[in-house]
């Protein structure tokens, strides 16, 4: 799933985002509004990690969403 798709469905992913990054508040998620760079920055701030680590985590999250979407599509297609 590309980031434009994630941004478009941002509110739908709120629960998954808070599950992965529990230190993010509802206000954080509203402010971020699906903007990848803002998510990376807020993860850096809340968790005190380097930018490259925050970017890796966001990439992993995006990849996991993509895999889940692919798995769902396979199940529906059968």
Phi, psi and omega in degrees: 000126181279166187294330177299322178293318178298315180300319181293333181249024189309311183297328179293333183266003183307314180296318179293322178295315181290332176292318181284316183238078185298341179280351177280133180269168174300321177298320177301312183296323177295316180295318181297318175049037176086001180281116186302313182296326178289324176297314179302313181297319181290325176295316176305311184295311185290326185254354178063043181244165180288157181302317182296325177290318178297319178296321178298317180297319179293320177297317178299319178298314179299317179296318179297320177297319180297316179295320178295320179295318179295317179298317179298317180297322178295317180296319181292326183287342181275000000 
